[in-house]
């Protein structure tokens, strides 16, 4: 399978983003300093975003002002590099493909305080389309990749790994790895790293410095999008099935780090996608943006999005973006917004940024939340779980110490977060108009 990594951008007339209905969220449109695709993105400590390569130089984008500042960059990469935020806020960019589509071993570090790049130790092997993961101790694991993607096959991938030490500024040998190319590496809550390949997954244990094979995925897939969810599991969406290079699949899978197994979601995406993004939203949802239905190397990406409701396991159509995109980036901000940048096959998509603002969820109660140290009577405005009620109260400044619910003519008192409750188990869901009496810390 040969992947087209040099994207040809086709000029098109810019058009304004269409306003979206509030229940789906809204996109706002900004412009990059340079057109970018196959680039990297890193959220900096001050909330700005560094966009690297996939175009001329790099730039720092401010989501609050919508402006971007160009940064001179001492390397020329078309893509295929890794972009990793280190524990001290600096950004490591390692490897990647030059203008001739040949991998490099060069590594550079960006300092956001000075906005300057400095060279660090080179990797032991040239790599492109490899993966990187930040380890719990601050080092960075680099796995797989290829030296020349024009001769692409998994059995020609680099079967080695390296570990970068930011304190020493150099790379050392890591454990041998299976053939891995254009794969994903995700650091789990345990500190282990999940590696996803075409046919199965692997787990790297940094304490033992070894890799073990995981049970096979129910739906083998090449170039899917892997997303670490807020509950610690990993969502795997789309990609192409073995032998189906030009057909993107609709399936979604989930890796449970507690069991070490993959499972297939009951629901499927609205359409098949490859080279898309999938980013967690507040409230247990995931925003899926762009990609292509006709597999890897497509020149016909989509401008559609969809939203996965993790609790229900269902996908639904989301708001459209201003231009079709794949090979873009999606960066989640601390306030829940998501910045979609570059990608696609037109200048309109490659030089634009769209920031998604999720809809504000309605409060699951009517009335004013009690002040800290006081109590108050409210009613649930809509169906709500105890967790939803507590989170909403917390947003309004009330850390609930006691919640009482009127059931069968009697008040039943519960203590949120306690291993046991007073009088009875908390209802699985509160019905609309249920009276609720709350005491706040």
URZIQUI-V437748 format. One record per helix or strand of 3 or more residues. SS is the DSSP state (@ for helix, = for strand). FROM is the first residue (numbers start at 1). TO is the last residue. If there is no record, write none. Layout:
# URZIQUI-V437748
SS;FROM;TO
SS;FROM;TO
This chain:
# URZIQUI-V437748
@;22;24
=;26;31
=;40;43
=;49;52
=;58;62
=;67;71
=;82;85
=;91;94
=;102;104
=;107;111
=;116;119
=;131;134
=;140;143
@;149;151
@;154;156
=;161;165
=;170;173
=;184;187
=;193;196
=;201;205
=;210;213
=;225;228
=;234;237
=;252;256
=;261;264
=;277;281
=;285;289
=;305;309
=;314;317
=;329;332
=;338;341
@;347;350
=;352;357
=;375;379
@;386;395
=;400;407
=;410;414
=;435;440
